[in-house]
Amino acid sequence: MVRVSPITVRYNLSLVRVLVTGGAGFIGSNYVRGVLSGKYPSMAGAQVTVLDKLTYSGNLENLAEHRDDPRLTFVQGDICDAALLTELLPGHTAVVHFAAESHVDRSILGAAPFVTTNVLGTQVLLDAARLAGVDRFVHVSTDEVYGSIEEGSWTESWPLAPNSPYSASKAGSDLLALAAYRTHGLDVVVTRCSNNYGHYQFPEKVIPLFVTNLLDGRKIPLYGDGGNIRDWLHVDDHCLGIQLALEKGRGGEVYNIGGGTELTNRELTERLLSACGADWSSVEQVTDRKGHDRRYSLDISKISNELGYAPQIDFESGLAATVRFYTDNRAWWEPLKVAASLPVGPPAPGTAPGGSAG
């Protein structure tokens, strides 16, 4: 197995020891930073092992502020690698499973990697966790497994009806996780979140893509009529919900985690244009995504009533802080866009949008 770690860690097995898969990605690294910075009191003294394949969206810079923390070790590897997991998992108290292929557009272009990582990888991880005697397994999923809803909100008992290869692969992994609880007694909790935003999100996703394009004076692509509706959840609030599920969630249960701010994509675009000092001349309406779900909406009463969850960050202040992050951290996101073949820098003369970045 390939280890990348700044220090040699001595584990104290009397303390919580948690394996975080995908812990160098956007949401996973936010959770790891929260644990190591003392955001979750019950995790004081916890030791964290991050397992990440470091594909295009995994980035060790997301964990740079804790690179010298003796409670953190990093293992570069694949959740599909059963031999690696057999070596790595013994002694861990819990698994928080973020690792996944997650970009819908990429899944439309090619679904096989999504099935391999999200379905097969999750099953390999579940088997290894069970054999290692892990006490609790939190499987992090998405509201997209429910499909699309015209009115009202999804409860956790809503039938699964995924419409993209990505969401279908996540639905499959959800069912495997719940089957591990029912068949083998592995203490599994599943969480399903709405659209996340915040610091360190890979710049192919809508908010960081739009912000970084606008900062460079580039056009931003708006699918179809812009009427698709999403509920927006700050990554800090999402990780708070995951922590509550880890601490207090009932085994074999699903918990929805939402942010409570539903916006059409057009409304979101208007807010981002305003935040970046641009106008609608910066918007390029493009052909709608295949199978584009019209509306997502989560009912979060279960996690609120059972675990005491409530979003802490209002969308206005959370979005402003997110725009500031990308404004102030070009050195972080610019190389990522170059590596992903996303446009960086101002467009060629004669193609610049009318709005200016600010």
C-alpha positions in Angstrom: 0.0 0.0 0.0 1.2 3.5 -0.7 1.4 5.8 2.3 1.8 9.5 2.2 2.1 10.9 5.6 4.2 13.8 7.1 4.7 12.0 10.4 4.6 8.5 12.0 1.4 8.1 13.9 1.1 6.0 17.1 -2.5 5.1 17.6 -4.1 5.0 21.0 -6.8 2.4 20.7 -8.6 3.7 23.8 -9.6 6.8 21.7 -11.9 7.0 18.7 -10.1 6.0 15.6 -12.1 6.8 12.4 -11.4 6.0 8.8 -12.6 8.7 6.4 -12.7 7.6 2.8 -12.5 10.4 0.2 -11.1 12.6 3.0 -9.0 14.7 0.6 -12.1 15.7 -1.4 -14.4 18.7 -0.9 -16.8 17.4 1.7 -14.5 14.8 3.2 -11.7 17.2 3.9 -14.1 19.7 5.5 -15.2 16.9 7.8 -11.6 16.0 8.6 -10.7 19.6 9.3 -13.7 19.8 11.6 -12.7 16.8 13.6 -9.0 17.9 14.0 -9.9 21.5 14.8 -12.2 20.6 17.7 -15.5 21.4 16.0 -17.1 18.2 17.3 -16.5 17.9 21.0 -17.3 14.2 21.1 -14.3 13.6 18.8 -11.8 15.4 21.0 -8.6 13.3 20.8 -9.9 11.3 17.8 -7.3 9.9 15.4 -8.2 10.1 11.8 -7.0 8.0 8.9 -7.8 9.5 5.5 -8.0 7.0 2.6 -8.1 8.8 -0.8 -7.2 7.6 -4.3 -6.2 11.2 -5.2 -8.1 11.2 -8.5 -8.6 14.6 -10.2 -10.8 15.9 -7.4 -8.8 14.7 -4.4 -6.2 17.2 -3.2 -3.8 17.0 -0.3 -3.8 20.8 -0.2 -7.3 20.6 1.3 -5.7 19.1 4.4 -2.6 21.3 4.4 -3.4 23.1 7.7 -3.3 19.8 9.5 -0.3 18.2 7.8 1.7 18.2 11.0 -1.1 17.0 13.3 -0.1 13.8 14.9 -3.7 12.6 15.0 -3.8 12.5 11.2 -2.4 10.0 8.8 -3.0 9.8 5.0 -3.1 6.6 2.9 -3.3 6.9 -0.8 -5.4 4.0 -2.1 -8.6 2.7 -3.6 -11.7 1.5 -1.8 -11.9 -1.2 -4.4 -8.6 -2.7 -3.1 -9.7 -5.4 -0.7 -6.2 -6.3 0.3 -5.4 -2.7 1.3 -8.6 -2.5 3.3 -7.9 -5.8 5.1 -4.6 -4.3 6.2 -5.9 -0.8 7.0 -9.2 -1.2 8.8 -8.5 -3.3 11.9 -8.4 -1.1 15.0 -10.7 1.6 13.6 -13.8 2.4 15.6 -15.8 3.9 12.7 -15.9 4.5 9.0 -17.3 7.7 7.4 -17.6 6.9 3.7 -17.4 9.9 1.4 -15.4 8.4 -1.5 -17.4 8.5 -4.7 -17.5 9.6 -8.3 -19.9 12.4 -8.0 -20.2 14.6 -11.1 -23.4 14.0 -13.1 -22.1 15.3 -16.4 -19.1 12.9 -16.2 -21.4 10.0 -15.5 -23.4 10.8 -18.6 -20.3 10.7 -20.7 -19.2 7.4 -19.1 -20.9 5.5 -16.4 -18.5 2.6 -15.8 -16.2 4.4 -13.3 -19.3 5.4 -11.3 -20.5 1.8 -11.0 -17.0 0.6 -10.1 -16.3 3.1 -7.4 -19.7 3.9 -6.0 -21.2 0.4 -6.1 -18.4 -2.2 -6.1 -16.1 0.0 -4.0 -18.8 0.5 -1.4 -19.4 -3.2 -1.2 -15.7 -4.0 -0.8 -15.5 -1.4 2.0 -18.6 -2.7 3.8 -17.2 -6.3 3.7 -13.8 -5.1 5.1 -15.5 -3.0 7.8 -17.6 -6.0 8.9 -14.6 -8.3 9.0 -12.6 -5.8 10.9 -15.2 -5.4 13.6 -15.9 -1.7 12.9 -18.5 -0.3 15.4 -20.2 2.2 13.1 -20.3 2.9 9.4 -21.7 6.2 8.0 -22.5 6.0 4.3 -22.7 9.5 2.8 -25.2 9.7 -0.1 -27.3 12.3 -2.0 -30.8 13.5 -2.5 -30.4 12.7 -6.2 -31.3 9.0 -5.5 -35.0 10.1 -5.1 -35.2 11.4 -8.7 -37.2 14.6 -9.2 -40.2 16.0 -7.3 -42.7 18.6 -8.6 -44.0 19.7 -5.2 -43.6 18.8 -1.5 -40.4 17.2 -0.1 -38.9 13.8 0.1 -39.0 11.9 3.3 -36.5 9.1 3.9 -39.2 6.5 3.1 -39.7 7.9 -0.4 -39.1 5.3 -3.2 -35.8 5.6 -5.0 -36.1 6.7 -8.6 -32.6 7.9 -9.8 -32.4 9.4 -13.3 -28.7 9.7 -14.0 -25.9 7.1 -14.0 -24.4 8.9 -11.0 -27.5 8.9 -8.9 -28.3 5.3 -9.9 -24.9 4.2 -8.7 -25.4 6.0 -5.4 -28.8 4.4 -5.0 -27.2 1.1 -5.5 -24.6 1.8 -2.8 -27.3 3.0 -0.4 -29.1 -0.3 -0.8 -25.9 -2.3 -0.3 -25.1 -0.4 2.9 -28.6 -1.0 4.3 -28.4 -4.6 3.3 -25.2 -5.0 5.3 -27.1 -3.8 8.3 -30.1 -6.1 7.8 -28.1 -9.2 6.7 -24.9 -9.0 8.7 -25.7 -6.6 11.5 -23.1 -4.0 10.5 -24.1 -0.8 12.3 -24.8 1.3 9.2 -26.3 4.8 9.0 -27.1 6.4 5.6 -27.2 10.2 5.1 -28.6 11.9 2.0 -27.7 15.5 1.4 -28.9 18.3 -0.9 -26.5 20.4 -3.1 -23.4 21.4 -1.2 -21.3 24.6 -1.5 -18.4 26.1 0.3 -14.6 26.3 0.5 -12.4 23.9 -1.5 -15.2 22.6 -3.8 -13.7 21.3 -7.1 -14.2 24.0 -9.8 -16.3 21.8 -12.1 -19.3 22.1 -9.9 -21.7 25.0 -10.6 -20.9 27.5 -7.9 -17.1 27.4 -8.1 -17.2 27.0 -11.9 -19.4 30.1 -12.2 -17.4 32.2 -9.7 -14.0 31.3 -11.1 -15.2 31.9 -14.7 -16.6 35.3 -13.7 -13.4 36.2 -11.9 -11.6 35.6 -15.2 -14.1 37.6 -17.2 -15.5 34.4 -18.9 -19.0 33.3 -19.8 -20.9 31.0 -17.5 -23.1 28.2 -18.9 -26.7 28.0 -17.8 -28.5 24.8 -18.7 -31.8 25.1 -20.5 -34.3 27.7 -19.2 -32.6 27.9 -15.8 -35.7 26.7 -14.0 -34.3 23.6 -12.3 -34.6 24.0 -8.5 -32.1 22.8 -6.0 -31.9 23.1 -2.2 -28.5 24.5 -1.1 -26.6 23.3 1.9 -23.4 24.7 3.3 -20.7 22.1 3.6 -20.2 22.9 7.3 -23.9 22.2 8.0 -23.7 19.0 6.0 -20.7 17.8 8.0 -22.5 18.7 11.2 -25.4 16.5 10.2 -23.0 13.6 9.4 -21.4 14.0 12.8 -24.8 13.8 14.5 -25.6 10.7 12.5 -22.3 9.2 13.6 -22.9 10.0 17.2 -26.6 9.4 17.6 -28.1 8.0 14.5 -30.1 4.7 14.7 -28.5 1.8 12.9 -30.2 0.8 9.7 -31.8 4.3 9.3 -31.5 7.0 6.6 -31.3 10.7 7.5 -31.9 13.5 5.0 -29.6 16.6 5.5 -30.8 19.8 3.8 -30.0 23.5 3.9 -33.5 24.9 3.5 -32.7 27.3 0.7 -34.4 26.3 -2.6 -33.4 28.3 -5.7 -33.9 28.0 -9.4 -30.6 27.8 -11.3 -31.5 31.2 -12.7 -31.9 32.7 -9.3 -28.6 31.2 -8.2 -26.9 32.6 -11.3 -28.3 36.1 -10.5 -26.8 36.0 -7.0 -23.4 34.9 -8.4 -23.4 37.6 -11.0 -24.2 40.2 -8.4 -21.5 38.8 -6.0 -18.9 38.9 -8.8 -19.8 42.3 -10.2 -21.1 40.9 -13.5 -24.3 41.0 -15.4 -26.4 38.8 -17.7 -24.2 39.5 -20.7 -21.8 37.0 -19.0 -24.4 34.2 -19.2 -24.5 31.7 -22.1 -27.6 29.5 -22.2 -26.6 26.0 -23.3 -28.5 22.9 -24.2 -30.0 21.3 -21.2 -28.4 18.3 -19.6 -29.8 14.9 -20.6 -32.3 13.6 -18.0 -32.0 16.8 -16.0 -34.0 16.5 -12.8 -36.3 19.5 -12.4 -36.5 19.9 -8.6 -35.0 18.5 -5.5 -36.4 19.1 -2.0 -35.6 17.2 1.2 -37.8 16.9 4.3 -35.3 17.1 7.2 -37.8 16.7 10.1 -36.4 13.2 10.9 -32.8 14.3 11.6 -34.1 17.5 13.2 -36.4 15.8 15.6 -34.3 12.7 16.4 -30.8 14.2 16.4 -31.3 17.9 16.9 -30.0 19.0 13.5 -30.6 22.5 12.2 -28.7 24.4 9.5 -26.5 27.0 11.1 -25.3 29.0 8.0 -27.7 31.2 6.1 -27.3 31.1 2.3 -26.5 34.8 1.9 -23.6 34.9 4.3 -22.4 31.4 3.2 -22.4 32.3 -0.5 -20.5 35.6 0.2 -17.9 33.7 2.2 -17.6 31.1 -0.6 -17.1 33.8 -3.3 -14.4 35.4 -1.1 -12.6 32.1 -0.8 -12.3 31.7 -4.5 -11.4 35.4 -5.0 -8.6 35.0 -2.4 -7.3 31.6 -3.4 -6.6 31.6 -7.1 -3.4 29.6 -6.4 -5.6 26.8 -5.1 -8.2 26.6 -7.9 -6.3 27.7 -11.0 -4.1 24.6 -11.3 -7.1 22.4 -10.7 -9.0 24.0 -13.7 -5.9 23.6 -15.9 -5.5 19.9 -14.9 -9.2 19.3 -15.7 -9.0 21.2 -19.0 -11.3 23.9 -17.8 -10.7 27.4 -19.2 -8.5 29.7 -17.1 -7.7 33.3 -17.5 -9.4 36.0 -19.6 -10.9 35.0 -22.9 -9.3 35.9 -26.2 -9.9 39.5 -27.4 -13.3 40.0 -28.8 -14.9 37.3 -26.8 -15.0 38.8 -23.4 -18.4 39.2 -21.7 -19.7 42.6 -20.9 -19.7 42.1 -17.1 -16.5 42.7 -15.1 -15.2 40.5 -12.3 -15.0 42.1 -8.9 
